[in-house]
Amino acid sequence: WQQIFRLQMSIDNPPSGKQLHELTAMKRIVIIDEDITKLEPLAKFIQIESLYLERVNITDLKNIATLKELKNLTIKETPLRNIDPIAGLNQLETLNLDYSAVDDLRALEDLDQLQRLSIAGTSIKNLKGLDELYNLQFLNISSTLVRNLKWLSDLNNLEVLTCYNTRIWNSRINKFKKNNPDCIVRHY
């Protein structure tokens, strides 16, 4: 984790008190291609608004609940399956779980500030848990096992639905388009 923090900002070895304070006051952290499995060291970073994790071995999100100011969260290309700890992130506006092992979205059901969600390449089979995300404007479900859009029927603010390479029949896409004429549907 020390090396990861050094990539975020220039710090001495050992870091000064001022540097530690500046580090924990960071608003954005990006971690790519690092061998981390847990987020415990981030528990002190209570001001983080944006966390980007890509190609990390993260499997446990239990410490993410302390990041109450988090608005943007990306956890891409990871073995992460359980997203239950995300349920407490009430300020979350953007969530990207592309190409992770996630297979259940019910933990998201109370994230009423969520505007953008991308779950492309996951093992998701249904969209249960999204039906009351009334602020959702963008949804990408490409390359998933989703067959039905019924959980999206009341999402009147949805502007863009991207659903390439899914198991959704054309008739269901056409029905969704008819019932949601203001939503751009990208599908083949």
C-alpha positions as CSV (number, residue, x, y, z in Angstrom):
1,W,0.0,0.0,0.0
2,Q,2.9,2.4,0.6
3,Q,3.9,2.2,-3.1
4,I,0.3,2.7,-4.1
5,F,0.1,5.8,-2.0
6,R,3.4,7.1,-3.4
7,L,1.8,6.8,-6.9
8,Q,-1.0,9.1,-5.7
9,M,1.3,11.9,-4.5
10,S,4.9,12.6,-3.7
11,I,5.6,11.5,-0.1
12,D,8.8,11.0,1.9
13,N,9.9,7.8,3.5
14,P,8.8,7.9,6.2
15,P,6.0,10.5,5.4
16,S,5.7,13.7,7.4
17,G,2.6,14.4,9.4
18,K,1.6,17.0,6.9
19,Q,2.0,14.6,4.0
20,L,-0.1,12.0,5.9
21,H,-2.8,14.6,6.4
22,E,-2.7,15.6,2.7
23,L,-2.8,12.0,1.7
24,T,-5.9,11.2,3.8
25,A,-7.6,14.4,2.5
26,M,-7.4,13.2,-1.1
27,K,-10.6,13.3,-3.0
28,R,-9.6,10.8,-5.8
29,I,-7.6,7.6,-5.7
30,V,-6.7,5.5,-8.7
31,I,-5.3,2.0,-8.4
32,I,-4.5,-0.1,-11.5
33,D,-2.7,-3.4,-11.8
34,E,-1.8,-3.7,-8.1
35,D,-1.9,-6.8,-6.0
36,I,-4.5,-5.8,-3.4
37,T,-7.3,-7.9,-2.0
38,K,-8.8,-5.6,0.7
39,L,-9.5,-1.9,1.2
40,E,-8.6,-1.7,4.9
41,P,-5.9,1.0,4.4
42,L,-8.5,3.3,2.8
43,A,-10.7,3.4,6.0
44,K,-9.0,6.7,7.1
45,F,-9.6,8.3,3.7
46,I,-13.1,9.6,4.6
47,Q,-13.1,12.5,2.1
48,I,-12.6,10.3,-1.0
49,E,-15.2,11.2,-3.6
50,S,-13.8,9.0,-6.4
51,L,-12.2,5.6,-6.2
52,Y,-11.0,3.8,-9.3
53,L,-9.9,0.2,-9.1
54,E,-8.9,-1.8,-12.2
55,R,-7.3,-5.2,-12.6
56,V,-6.8,-5.6,-8.8
57,N,-7.5,-8.8,-6.9
58,I,-10.1,-7.2,-4.7
59,T,-12.6,-9.7,-3.2
60,D,-13.6,-8.0,0.0
61,L,-15.3,-4.5,0.1
62,K,-16.2,-4.5,3.8
63,N,-14.1,-1.3,4.6
64,I,-15.7,0.6,1.7
65,A,-18.7,1.5,3.9
66,T,-16.5,4.1,5.7
67,L,-16.2,6.1,2.5
68,K,-19.5,8.0,3.0
69,E,-18.6,10.8,0.6
70,L,-17.9,8.5,-2.3
71,K,-19.7,9.6,-5.5
72,N,-17.9,7.7,-8.2
73,L,-16.8,4.1,-7.8
74,T,-15.1,1.9,-10.5
75,I,-14.2,-1.7,-9.8
76,K,-13.3,-3.1,-13.2
77,E,-11.8,-6.4,-14.2
78,T,-11.7,-7.9,-10.7
79,P,-12.8,-11.2,-9.1
80,L,-15.2,-9.2,-6.9
81,R,-18.5,-11.0,-6.5
82,N,-20.1,-9.6,-3.3
83,I,-21.1,-6.0,-3.5
84,D,-23.3,-5.9,-0.4
85,P,-21.0,-3.3,1.4
86,I,-21.8,-0.8,-1.4
87,A,-25.4,-0.6,-0.1
88,G,-24.4,2.0,2.5
89,L,-22.8,4.4,0.0
90,N,-25.8,6.7,-0.3
91,Q,-24.0,9.5,-2.1
92,L,-22.9,7.2,-5.0
93,E,-23.8,8.7,-8.4
94,T,-21.7,6.6,-10.7
95,L,-20.9,2.9,-10.4
96,N,-18.9,0.8,-12.8
97,L,-18.5,-2.9,-12.2
98,D,-17.5,-3.9,-15.7
99,Y,-16.0,-7.4,-16.1
100,S,-16.1,-8.3,-12.5
101,A,-17.6,-11.5,-11.0
102,V,-20.7,-9.7,-9.7
103,D,-23.9,-11.7,-10.2
104,D,-26.4,-10.0,-8.0
105,L,-27.5,-6.3,-8.0
106,R,-29.9,-6.3,-5.0
107,A,-27.3,-4.4,-2.8
108,L,-27.9,-1.4,-5.1
109,E,-31.6,-1.1,-4.5
110,D,-31.4,1.8,-2.0
111,L,-28.8,3.9,-3.9
112,D,-31.3,6.5,-4.9
113,Q,-28.6,9.0,-6.0
114,L,-27.2,6.6,-8.6
115,Q,-27.3,8.1,-12.1
116,R,-24.9,5.9,-14.1
117,L,-24.4,2.2,-13.8
118,S,-22.3,-0.1,-16.0
119,I,-22.2,-3.8,-15.4
120,A,-20.9,-4.9,-18.8
121,G,-19.2,-8.3,-18.9
122,T,-20.6,-9.5,-15.5
123,S,-22.5,-12.6,-14.7
124,I,-25.7,-10.7,-14.1
125,K,-28.8,-12.6,-15.2
126,N,-31.5,-10.2,-14.1
127,L,-31.8,-6.6,-13.1
128,K,-33.5,-7.1,-9.8
129,G,-32.5,-4.3,-7.4
130,L,-32.6,-1.6,-10.1
131,D,-36.4,-1.1,-10.2
132,E,-36.4,1.8,-7.7
133,L,-33.3,3.6,-8.9
134,Y,-35.4,6.5,-10.3
135,N,-32.5,8.8,-10.9
136,L,-30.7,6.3,-13.1
137,Q,-30.0,8.0,-16.5
138,F,-27.4,5.6,-18.0
139,L,-27.2,1.8,-17.9
140,N,-24.8,-0.5,-19.7
141,I,-25.7,-4.2,-19.5
142,S,-23.7,-5.4,-22.5
143,S,-22.2,-8.8,-22.5
144,T,-24.4,-10.0,-19.6
145,L,-26.8,-12.9,-19.3
146,V,-29.8,-10.6,-18.9
147,R,-32.9,-11.8,-20.7
148,N,-35.6,-9.3,-19.5
149,L,-36.0,-5.6,-19.0
150,K,-39.0,-5.7,-16.6
151,W,-37.1,-4.3,-13.7
152,L,-36.5,-1.1,-15.7
153,S,-40.1,-0.4,-16.5
154,D,-40.5,2.5,-13.9
155,L,-37.2,4.2,-14.5
156,N,-38.5,7.3,-16.3
157,N,-35.2,9.2,-16.1
158,L,-33.3,6.5,-18.0
159,E,-31.8,8.3,-21.1
160,V,-29.5,5.6,-22.5
161,L,-29.7,1.8,-22.2
162,T,-26.8,-0.1,-23.8
163,C,-27.4,-3.8,-24.1
164,Y,-25.2,-5.3,-26.8
165,N,-24.6,-9.0,-26.7
166,T,-27.2,-9.9,-24.2
167,R,-29.9,-12.6,-24.2
168,I,-32.8,-10.1,-24.6
169,W,-35.1,-10.9,-27.5
170,N,-35.8,-8.2,-30.1
171,S,-39.5,-8.2,-29.2
172,R,-38.6,-7.3,-25.6
173,I,-36.3,-4.5,-26.8
174,N,-39.0,-3.2,-29.1
175,K,-41.5,-3.2,-26.2
176,F,-39.1,-1.3,-24.0
177,K,-38.5,1.2,-26.7
178,K,-42.2,1.7,-27.2
179,N,-42.8,2.2,-23.5
180,N,-39.7,4.4,-23.1
181,P,-39.6,6.6,-26.2
182,D,-37.2,9.1,-24.7
183,C,-34.6,6.5,-23.9
184,I,-31.9,5.8,-26.5
185,V,-31.5,2.0,-26.7
186,R,-28.3,0.6,-28.1
187,H,-28.8,-3.0,-29.1
188,Y,-27.9,-5.6,-31.7
